[in-house]
Amino acid sequence: MNPESLFELETEKSFLSYLLIKGANGGIDLGILPSDLYLDLHRRIFQSILELIDANIAVEPVAVINQLKENSRFKDEAKEINYIMQLYTDAILIQPLSYYSRRIKKLSDRRTYLKILQDSIEKVHTDQSDNEEIFTYIESELAKISRNVQSRGLRPVKEDKNDLIDYVKLMYETKGTTIGLRTHIHFLDEATTGLKPHELVILAARPGNGKTTLALNIASNVALREKKPVAIFSLEMSRMELLIKMICSDARINSSLLKSGALAPNDQSKLLNSIIKVTSAPIYIDDSGSLSIWEFKSRIRQLLITTPLSLIVVDYLQLMNDPTSKDGGRQQEVASISRNLKQMAREAQCPIIALSQMSRAVESRSREQRPQLSDLRESGAIEQDADIVMFIYREELVKAKEEGLDKVPDDIKNKAEIIIAKNRSGPVTNFKLNFIPEYSRFDNL
């Protein structure tokens, strides 16, 4: 494309003429910045006009000329003063101001797109980095375009009237029940009214408490019962191990019997049905053993081209890395990963459930070992970015460690307490689930 087709000097002149003749005030959203104008002189004139507006000084040629003088912006004073006066005296204005500003912004954005593409082509030709690194750079630059296109900036709330009415009507019709993504964990759906498209959900527990199992149960419920696409990133278990857990949970088959080849004939038929069911579901698994946050974002964006996701699961957060921030220490690296997960939830418009480790401090407490927010490993940034923080607490494991397995009371055996310690849009609460480890399954009580 010819770069000359990506600017219109006459449109820019009409825009400035309009302001010089009719003026403007701070209540008008001009919709563009000086950098959106192509001609350098136009940028300098517009910058001076914006400063006058900000100072509540009437916009007219003499004030604009004085502003340019006082800020030493003239490059050829006599010639440029004459140019400003011609903008004021020679203009023929037919269109409203918004017409000119929209045209200028459209062409400015296209020049930006062209520059990004040209820089990307140059990087392909000259950069000696690995292909993956170059691709990640190009994709991140293109994502900036996408975010810029999607961003609508500050808008009056009157534009939200119809959406707000529809949302309130939905809440009224559902009478406080699930309006977001249904997990089919009843008390979780009740506390959250369903997971929302932009939410980052942290699920944390000490090793062996079942956080991978619970996350997989939720993912399976979304894919199998809601028929909605799910992406699972596993940095610890292989895709085959995940699939075994999913089919055993769905078929309610003891995974130990499956591994030992001791399944009863009726279990074999249930297993086959579950294999067909799970492998036909819209589930996508990435079992990369090492994954950077940038690779994660890149793979999500690639999938979103063809598949609008309803849920993303990351198992688990502390196994991810961020090469761009690791020099600042692990705390800063985890903060960057957490922040990018939250940003990706907004960009992908689907909730992300990220599993998290807990510090060993919880085990050092002599009495109350229920997890709390401060028990999250590298907790500060994670707690800040998360919309929901949930813990799994299994009292039977604590009692078994303290008093022996044979002395664990029956009322806490195979029970898990789910603690919602943070909930941006609902109550903090706790509830119990049945835990059936041999089935890799949590069930509602």
N, C-alpha and C positions, 0 to 999 in steps of 0.2 A: 504493500500500500504506500502511496506517495505521502510522505510526512506533511506536505503542503496542504493536503486535504484534511488535516487534523487540526486546523485552526481557522478562524474567521475574524479577520481584523475589523471588518465592518460591524460585526456583532459586538465585539468588545468596545468599539467606539460608541455604538448606540447605548450600550449598558452604562458607560461612564457619562455620556451626554445626559441620559435620563437622570442620573444622580446630581449632576451639576445644575440641571434646569429645575427639576422638581424636588430635589433634596431627599433626605431620608432621616430616620430617627432610630433610636435604639430598639424600638418595638418591631422593626422590620427584620425578618430573617432573609438576608441577601442570598444565602445558600451556597456561596463560593468564598474562596480565599484568594489573596493576591497571587499566590502561586498557580492558581487555575488559569490566570491570564497568560497569553503567549508572549506578548510584546513586553519587554522590560519596562519601558516607559509607562505602559498601562498598569503594570504591577505597582510601580512607585506612586502613581496617581491614586490608585485604589487604596493602597496602604494609608496614604494621607487622609483619604475620605473616611476610612474606618476609624482613624484616630480622632477625627472631628466628631463623628457620630458618638464615639465613646465618651468624649468630653462634653457632649450636649451643645456643640457649636454648630450653627446652621451651615449646611453644605452649599457653597457657591464658589465661583471661580477664584475670587480674591482670597478667600479663606484657604482654599486648597493650595494656591500658589504660595501663600505665606507659610503653610505647613511644610511644604517641600523645601522652602528656603531655610526655615528654622532647623530642619533635620538634615541639611546638607545633602539633599537627594537629587538636586539638579546635576546633570552631566553637561548640558549645553543650555544654559539658563534662558537666553533670549529665544532660541528656537523652540524650546519646550514650553515656555510661557505662551508663545504664539499658538502652539498646538492645542493647549488647553482652551484658549479663547475660541479657537475654531470649533472645538468640540461643543462649546456652549452656544455659539452663534449659528453654526451651519447644520445643526442636527435636524432631521425630520423623524419624529418619533411616532410610530404607528402602533407597535406592540406594547403590552404591559411589561414591567420590569422583569417579572418571573420568566417570561419567554426568553429574554436575553440571557438571564442567569442560568437557566436550564441548558441552553445551547452551549454556553461556555463550559459548564460543568461536564457535559457529555463529551465534548472534544478533549477536555483536560484529562478525563479518565482514560480515554482511548490513547492519548499520548503516553500516559503512565503504563498502560498495558503493553504498548509497543516497546517501551524502554525495557520493561521486565523481560519480554520475550527476546529482545536483541541481546540483553546482558546474559540471558540463559544460553543462547546460541554461542555467544563468545566464550562462555565458561566451558561449554562442551568441547570447543575447539582448542582451548588453551590450558585448561585446568588439568593438573596431573594427579588429582585425587582419585580415590576409588569411585567406580560408577555409582555405587549406592549413596555415597556422600554427595555426589553431584546431583543425583536424582532427588535426594531429600531437599537440597538447596532449591532446586527448580520448583519442586512441589510446594515448599513453604512460601516461595515468592508468589506462585499462582494462588495459593490460599489467601494471601493478602488481598488480591483482587477480589476473590469471592467474598471475603468479610466486608470489603469496602462496598461491594454491590449490595450486599444484604443489609448493611447498616443504614438506618433511616434517621439517625441523629435525634436531636430533641424535637419532639412533636407535641402539639397540643392534645390534651386528654380527650377532647371532643371526638378525635378520630377513633378512640377506643370504645365509644358508646355501644355500638352493635355487638362487638366481641364481649364486652363486659356484661351486657344483658344476656347473651347466650350462655356465658359462663355461670352467672348467678342462677339462671333458669335451670341449667344442668345440675347445680348443687341442690336446688330446691326439689327437682324431680327425683334425684337420687337419695334425697333426705340424709345427706352426710355420709353415704356409703362411698364405695370406690368410684372415683372419676378419673384416676390415672391408670397406670399399668397395673393390672391385677397379678399379684404373686401367688395367690391361692393359699398363702399363710394368713389365716383369717384375722388374727389380732394385729398382724403387721399391716394388712390392708385397711383395717379399721383405724389404726393410729396414724397412718400416712394418707389415707384416702387414695391409695395407689401411688406408685412411683411416677414422678413427673419428668417430662422430656429433658429438662436441663439439670437434673439432680445428680450430684456425686454422693454415693452411699458407701460408707466405710463399714466393712464387716470384720471385726477383730476377735481374736481368741488366742489362748495359748495353744501350742501344738497338741494335737490329739483330741481337741474338743469338737471338731467337725465343721470347721468353717468352709472348707472346700465342698463338703457334702451339702451343707445348707445352700451355698451359692449355686451348686449344680441342680439342686432340687428346684430352686426358684427359676433358673434358666430353663429347665425341662418343662416346668409348668407353663412358662410363657410360650415356649415353642410347641409343646404337645397339646396343651389345653386351650391356649389363646390363639394358636396357629400364627404366631408372629415371629419374625426373624431375630435370632440371637447370635452374637459373636462372643466366643470364649477364648481368652488368651491365657494359656497355662505355661508358666515359666518353671514349673516344678514337676508336673506329671505329664506323661505322654498322652497323645490323643487316644490311644487304645485303652489306657488305664481309665481315662475319663469316660469313654464309651461303656466300658464294663460297669463302672459305677452307675451310669445312667440306665442301662438296661436292667441291672439287678434291682435298682430302685423302682423302676416302672413295673417289672414283673413280680416284685417282692420275692426275690430268690436270694438265698444265702450265697454270697460271693465266694465263701470258702469251699462250699460244695461244688460250685462251678469250677473253681481252680483245681480241685482234686478229682474232677470228673465223676462225682458221685451224685449227680442229679437224678431225681426220680423221673419216670417217663412223662408224667403230667407237667413237671417243671420244665422239661425240655420243650414242650409245645408252647408253654407260656413265654419261655425265653425267645423262641423263634418269632413269636408275635411281637415281642418287644423290640427285637432287632429290626424287624421290618418297620415298626412304628417310629423308632428313634432315627433310623437312617433315612426315613422319608421326611423328617421334620426339617424346618428351615434353620438348621444349626450350623455355624461355621466355627471351626476350631483352628487355632494357631498354637502349636506346642513348641515354639522356639525356646530353646533353653536359655538364651540370652537375648534380651530385647531392650532397645533404647526407647525412650518416650517418643522420639522422632520417628522411629520405625513403626511404632504402634500407631501414631497419628496418620502416617502415610498409608498403612494397610487399611485403616478404617476408611480413609477418604477414597481409596480405590474401590472398596466394597460398596460404599455409598453411591457410587456412580450407577450401579445396577440394582442395589438392594437397600431400601430404606429400613434401617435397623430399629428395633424396639427396645433392645437391651444389650449392654456390653458388660462382660465380666472379666476382671483382671485378677489372676491368682499367681503371685500376689505383689503388692506395691513395692515392697523393699527389694525385690529381685530385679526390678527395672533399673535402668541406668540412664544418666543424662551426660553425655560427653562434654556438653557445652558448659556445665556448671560444676563438674566433679572437682575442679581445682579449688573450689571454695569450701571443700569439706563435705562430709556425708550429710550433715544437717541441711546445708544449702542445696545439695543435689536432690534430697527427698522433697524439700520445699518446692523446687522447680517441677519435679514429677507430679506432685499433688496439684499444683496450680495448673499444669497442662492437662491433667485429667479433667479438672473442672471445666477448663476452656473447651475441651473436646466434647464434653457432655452438651454444652451449649451449641457448639458447631454442628454436632451430629443430630441434635434434637432428640436425644434418647438418654435415659438414665444409665449411669455407669456404676456398677458395684465393684469396688476395689477391696480385695482382701488385704488385711494388714496384720503384721506381727504385733505382739505386745511385749513390753519390757519385762524383765524378770522381777521387777519390784513388787508385782502383785503376789509373788510366791513368798516374799520375805515378810509380808505382813502376817502377824501371828494369828489374828482372829478373822477379821473380815477380808475375804479374798475375792469378793465380787469386784469385777473390773470397773474402773472409772476412767474418765477421759485422759487423765494424766498418765495412765498406763500404756497409752499408745506409744510405740517406739517412734522417736523423732516427732513427738505429738503436736508441737505448736502449730506448724503449717498445716498438717493433716486435719486437725480439729477446726482450724479457721476456714479451710476450703470446703470441708464437707457440709452437705445439707443435712445428712442423717448419719449418725454414728451408732452402730449396733454392736453389742458384745454377746458372745455365747458363754454362759457360765454353767458348768456341770458340777454341782455340789458333790455328786457321788465320787468323782475323781479326787476331790480334796479329802473327803472322808476316808476313801480307800487308802490314800497315801498316809493319812494320820493314824488310822485305827485298824487298817486291814480290810480287804475286800469282803470278808465274811461278816463284818460288823456294819456294813452300809445299810441304813434303814430302807425298807421296801418302798416307802413313799417317795424316795428320791432316785431309785434305780431307774435307769433308762429315761431319765427326765433331763431336759435342758431348759435353762432359763434364758430367755432372750431379753437383753437389757437395751432399751433405746435410750441412750444417754444424751443424745442431741437430736432435735427434730425441728428444723427451721419453720416448718409449716404445720406443726401439730404438737401434741403433748409428748413429754418424755414419760415413758412408762416401761413396764416389764410384763412378760407373759411366759407361759411354759409350753413346751412342745414335747411330744414323745420322741425319743431318739432310738432308732433301731440300727445299730452299727452294722450288723450282718447284712442288712438290706441297703446300706448307704442311704438312709432315709430318715427325714424328720416328718412327723405327722402332727396334725392338729389334735389337741386334746378334746 
